[in-house]
C-alpha cells in the first residue's frame, strides 16, 4: 500500500513552485505513514502527485522534498547523482584557487534537505540534520565512498536542532580514520588555518565567511583592528596580512584563542602586532566605550541570535545593541564590518537594525560594500531561506 501525505485544499502552491518544505498545518491526512525519515508521496487535495519527500512526524516541517519526479527512487544512485552534481560546481573553484576545503553539499540549497557535507583536505564531515537524511545515511555513505574512495568520512551531527526532528545529537567516525587533533586547510592565496573537526564549531570551521575574511584585508593597512567573536582568529589573519598596525581578538573561548595564536605563527605573521583577549564581547565593548578607547576597523561576527521566528524581536535588540556600541568606539572614517548569520533575519531588516544602531550612537555612516556567504554556499532559487549570511561594510563618521 502506497505511503501518502495528502495536503489541505489550496496548500500546494509552494510545492508547485518547488519549495522543499511541507509544514504540519498544510497536512490534511497521512495514509500508511512510514517511520521517522522514511519516504512518502505527497498529493494535493485533488489527488495530483507533487513530490517524494522524507516524512518527519515530530517536526513542524512535516516533510522535506527529495524529488519532484514521480519516477525517481530515493536510493544510492539518487544520492550519488545529487552529490556528484554539487561537487562539480565546487571542484572547479578548488582547482583554480588551490584551496583544500569547501562546503561540498549545502542541504536544501543543493536539493538534499538536511544534509551538509564539508570537505577538509581528505576528510568529509557530515551534519545530518533532518530525519530523512538520517534515515538514508547508509545510502549517502555508499554514494560518498563511491565518489571519494580515498577520503575519510566523519559525522558531526551534534547540533541540538536534530531534536526537532526526533533525533539525538550524534558524532563519530562513519568510515576511515579518526581525524587528527587539528587539520590544516588553505584558502585565499595560501592562508593556512587549523581546524578541529571533532570539537570545533559546526563541522570545525566557518567556511561561509571565506570571501568576507579576504574582503577585510583591503581596509586594514596602518589601522587598529578589533575582531569580535574571533573564534580561531580567521579575520585577524587577513588584517595582519593587510598590514594592520595592531589587531585585537576577543572571544570567550581560551581554546579558540590558543588556536588563533598558532594560526598567526603558522602563516609567518607578526605575533607582536596581535593581542588575544578572553572576555565576553558585550562586556568588553562596553568597557572600551567607558574607557574612551577607539579603533579604526571593527569586525562583528556574532553567533546566531535568532534560532526561530519567535526569537526575532529579541535578536533585533541584540544586533542593535552591539552595533551601537561598536559604532561609538570607531574613529571618524573608520570601518565597521558587521554580520548576521540568523536565517530569520531578512537582509532589509538587518540593514534597518544597523541603521538604527548608527543613529542611536550619534554617528553617520555609509554602506560601502554588501557581503554574503561564499559561493560554495549557494541559494537554490525556490529556497530563499538559503540566503542566511548577511554582511555590511560601513564607513562611520
C-alpha positions in Angstrom: 0.0 0.0 0.0 1.4 3.4 -1.0 2.5 5.7 1.7 0.8 9.1 1.1 0.6 12.6 2.6 -2.5 14.5 1.5 -2.4 18.3 1.6 -5.2 20.5 2.6 -7.1 22.3 -0.2 -5.1 25.2 -1.6 -1.9 24.3 0.2 0.1 23.0 -2.8 1.2 26.4 -4.2 4.7 26.3 -2.6 5.4 22.8 -3.8 4.3 23.7 -7.3 7.0 26.4 -7.1 9.5 23.7 -6.0 9.9 24.9 -2.4 11.1 21.8 -0.5 9.1 22.1 2.8 5.7 21.0 3.8 4.6 22.3 7.2 2.3 20.4 9.6 -0.6 22.8 9.2 -0.7 22.1 5.4 -1.3 18.4 6.0 -4.9 17.0 5.8 -4.1 13.3 6.2 -1.5 10.6 6.0 -2.1 7.1 4.7 0.1 4.3 5.9 2.8 6.7 7.1 6.4 5.5 7.2 8.8 5.5 10.1 10.6 8.8 11.0 12.6 9.9 8.0 11.1 7.3 5.6 9.9 8.3 2.1 6.4 9.4 1.5 4.5 10.5 -1.7 2.8 13.9 -1.4 -0.5 14.6 -3.2 -2.7 17.7 -3.3 -6.4 17.6 -2.3 -7.3 16.9 -5.9 -5.2 13.7 -5.9 -2.3 15.1 -8.1 1.2 13.8 -7.3 3.5 16.6 -6.2 6.7 15.1 -4.8 8.5 12.3 -2.9 9.7 13.6 0.5 11.1 12.5 3.8 8.4 12.2 6.5 9.1 13.8 9.8 6.1 13.3 12.2 7.8 15.1 15.1 8.8 18.2 13.3 6.8 21.3 12.3 8.3 20.8 8.9 6.4 17.6 8.3 8.0 16.6 5.0 11.2 17.7 3.1 11.2 17.0 -0.6 13.8 14.8 -2.2 12.4 14.8 -5.7 9.6 16.2 -7.8 10.0 13.4 -10.4 7.4 10.6 -9.7 9.7 8.0 -11.4 12.8 8.8 -9.2 13.7 6.4 -6.5 15.5 7.6 -3.3 18.4 5.3 -3.2 22.2 5.2 -3.5 22.0 6.1 -7.2 19.9 9.2 -6.4 22.4 10.4 -3.8 25.4 9.7 -6.0 23.9 11.8 -8.8 23.0 14.7 -6.4 26.3 14.8 -4.6 28.3 14.5 -7.9 26.4 17.5 -9.3 27.1 19.5 -6.1 30.8 18.6 -6.2 31.2 19.5 -9.8 30.4 23.2 -9.1 32.9 23.2 -6.2 35.6 21.2 -8.0 36.4 24.0 -10.5 36.7 26.6 -7.7 39.0 24.3 -5.8 41.3 23.7 -8.8 41.5 27.3 -9.7 42.2 28.6 -6.2 44.4 25.9 -4.7 42.0 25.6 -1.7 41.6 22.2 0.0 38.4 23.0 1.9 34.8 23.8 0.9 31.1 23.3 1.6 30.5 20.3 -0.8 26.8 19.9 -0.1 24.7 22.7 1.4 21.4 20.9 2.3 18.3 22.3 0.7 20.4 24.7 -1.4 21.8 21.7 -3.1 18.5 19.9 -3.2 19.5 17.5 -0.4 17.4 18.6 2.6 19.1 18.5 6.0 22.4 17.2 4.7 25.6 19.3 5.0 28.9 17.9 3.8 32.1 19.9 4.3 35.4 18.9 2.8 38.6 19.5 4.8 41.6 18.0 3.0 40.9 14.3 2.9 38.0 14.4 5.4 34.4 14.6 4.5 32.5 15.9 7.6 28.7 15.4 7.6 26.0 17.2 9.5 22.9 15.1 9.3 20.2 17.5 10.5 16.9 16.0 9.1 15.1 12.8 9.8 15.2 11.9 6.1 19.0 12.4 5.8 19.4 10.2 8.9 17.2 7.5 7.5 19.2 7.4 4.3 22.6 7.8 5.8 23.7 4.3 4.7 22.9 5.2 1.0 24.6 8.6 1.5 27.7 6.9 2.9 27.7 4.4 -0.1 27.5 7.3 -2.5 30.4 9.2 -0.9 32.6 6.0 -0.8 31.9 5.5 -4.4 32.7 9.1 -5.4 35.6 9.7 -3.0 37.1 6.3 -2.2 40.3 7.9 -0.7 38.5 10.1 1.8 37.6 9.6 5.4 34.0 10.3 6.5 33.2 11.8 9.9 29.8 12.8 11.3 29.3 16.0 13.3 25.5 15.7 13.9 25.8 17.0 17.4 23.6 20.0 16.9 20.5 20.4 19.2 18.3 21.2 16.1 18.2 17.4 15.5 15.9 17.0 18.5 13.2 18.9 16.5 13.4 16.0 14.0 13.1 13.4 16.7 16.9 12.6 16.5 19.5 12.6 19.2 22.8 14.5 18.7 25.5 12.3 17.4 29.1 12.3 16.2 31.8 9.9 15.3 33.6 8.0 12.5 31.4 6.8 9.7 34.3 5.4 7.5 38.1 5.5 7.6 40.5 7.1 10.1 40.0 9.1 13.2 40.5 12.8 12.5 43.7 14.3 13.8 43.5 16.8 16.7 43.9 19.6 14.1 43.8 19.6 10.3 45.5 22.3 8.2 43.4 23.8 5.4 44.3 26.6 2.9 42.2 29.3 1.5 42.5 32.7 -0.4 46.1 32.8 -1.7 47.6 30.2 0.7 46.2 31.4 4.0 46.6 28.5 6.4 44.1 27.7 9.1 44.0 24.9 11.7 40.7 23.1 12.0 39.4 20.9 14.8 36.9 18.6 13.1 35.9 16.7 16.3 35.4 19.6 18.7 35.3 22.8 16.7 32.2 24.9 15.9 29.7 23.3 13.4 31.8 20.9 11.3 35.1 22.6 12.5 35.2 26.0 10.8 33.2 28.7 9.2 33.8 28.2 5.5 30.9 30.5 4.6 33.0 33.6 5.7 35.9 32.8 3.4 35.3 35.6 0.9 34.4 38.1 3.7 37.7 37.4 5.6 39.5 38.3 2.4 37.4 41.4 1.9 38.7 42.8 5.3 42.3 42.9 4.1 42.0 46.0 2.0 40.7 48.1 4.8 43.5 47.4 7.3 46.8 48.9 6.3 48.2 51.0 9.1 44.9 50.6 11.1 44.0 49.4 14.6 41.6 46.4 14.2 39.2 44.9 16.7 38.0 41.4 15.8 34.9 40.5 18.0 33.7 36.9 18.4 37.1 36.0 16.9 36.9 32.2 17.3 40.2 30.9 15.9 41.2 34.3 14.5 40.4 33.9 10.8 39.6 37.6 10.2 42.6 38.7 12.2 45.0 36.8 9.8 43.8 38.9 6.9 44.0 42.1 8.9 47.7 41.2 9.7 48.4 40.2 6.1 46.8 43.6 5.1 49.5 45.3 7.3 47.3 46.4 10.2 49.2 48.3 12.9 47.6 46.4 15.7 44.9 43.7 16.0 42.8 42.5 19.0 41.0 39.2 19.0 38.2 38.9 21.6 36.4 35.6 22.4 35.1 33.8 25.4 36.9 30.5 24.4 40.5 30.1 25.7 40.9 27.1 23.4 39.8 29.1 20.3 42.2 31.9 21.2 45.1 29.4 21.6 44.4 28.1 18.1 44.3 31.7 16.9 47.8 32.3 18.2 49.1 29.2 16.4 47.4 30.3 13.2 49.4 33.6 13.3 52.6 31.6 13.7 51.6 29.1 11.0 51.2 31.9 8.5 54.5 33.6 9.4 52.7 36.8 10.5 53.9 39.1 13.2 52.7 38.0 16.6 53.8 41.2 18.1 51.0 43.1 16.4 48.2 41.0 17.7 46.5 40.5 21.2 44.2 37.8 22.4 41.6 38.7 24.9 39.4 36.1 26.7 36.3 38.0 27.6 32.6 38.3 26.8 32.3 40.6 23.8 29.3 42.6 25.0 31.1 43.4 28.3 34.4 44.1 26.6 32.8 46.6 24.2 31.1 48.5 27.0 34.4 48.7 28.9 36.2 50.0 25.9 33.5 52.7 25.4 33.7 53.7 29.1 37.5 53.9 28.8 37.3 56.0 25.7 39.3 53.6 23.6 38.9 53.9 19.8 39.6 51.6 16.8 39.9 52.2 13.1 38.3 48.9 12.0 35.8 46.7 13.9 34.6 43.2 12.9 31.3 42.0 14.4 30.7 38.3 13.6 28.4 37.1 16.4 26.7 33.7 16.7 23.2 33.2 15.6 20.9 35.4 17.7 17.6 34.1 16.2 17.1 30.3 16.2 13.4 30.7 15.3 10.9 33.4 14.2 9.7 33.8 17.8 13.2 35.0 18.8 13.5 37.6 16.1 12.4 40.7 18.1 15.0 39.8 20.8 17.6 39.2 18.2 17.0 42.7 16.7 17.6 44.2 20.1 20.9 42.2 20.4 22.1 43.3 17.0 21.2 46.9 17.5 22.9 47.0 20.9 26.2 45.5 19.8 26.4 47.6 16.6 25.5 50.8 18.5 28.4 50.3 21.0 30.8 49.3 18.2 29.9 52.3 16.1 30.5 54.6 19.1 34.2 53.4 19.6 35.2 53.8 15.9 37.4 56.6 14.9 35.8 59.0 12.4 36.1 57.5 8.9 36.6 54.0 10.5 35.1 50.8 9.1 32.6 48.5 10.7 32.2 45.0 9.2 29.0 43.6 10.7 27.3 40.3 10.1 24.2 38.3 10.9 24.0 34.6 10.3 20.4 34.3 11.5 18.3 32.9 8.6 15.2 34.5 10.1 16.8 38.0 9.8 15.9 39.3 6.4 18.7 41.4 4.7 16.5 44.5 4.6 15.6 44.1 8.3 19.3 43.7 9.3 20.2 46.8 7.4 17.4 48.7 9.2 18.6 47.5 12.6 22.2 48.5 11.9 21.0 51.9 10.6 19.0 52.5 13.9 22.2 51.5 15.8 24.3 54.1 14.0 21.6 56.7 14.6 21.4 55.9 18.3 25.2 56.1 18.5 25.0 59.6 17.3 27.1 58.8 14.2 26.7 58.9 10.4 27.6 56.1 8.1 27.7 54.9 4.5 27.4 51.3 3.3 30.4 50.8 1.1 30.0 47.0 0.5 27.4 44.3 0.9 28.8 40.9 1.9 27.3 37.4 1.9 28.1 33.7 2.2 30.8 32.3 -0.1 29.9 30.8 -3.5 30.1 27.2 -2.2 27.1 28.1 0.0 24.6 28.7 -2.9 21.0 29.7 -2.7 18.6 27.5 -4.6 16.1 29.7 -6.5 13.0 28.1 -4.9 14.5 28.2 -1.4 15.3 31.9 -0.5 15.9 30.8 3.1 19.3 29.6 1.8 20.5 33.2 2.0 21.3 33.3 5.7 24.6 35.2 6.0 24.3 39.0 5.6 27.2 41.4 6.0 27.6 45.1 5.7 30.8 47.2 5.4 30.1 50.7 6.7 32.3 53.7 6.8 31.4 55.5 10.1 31.8 59.3 10.6 
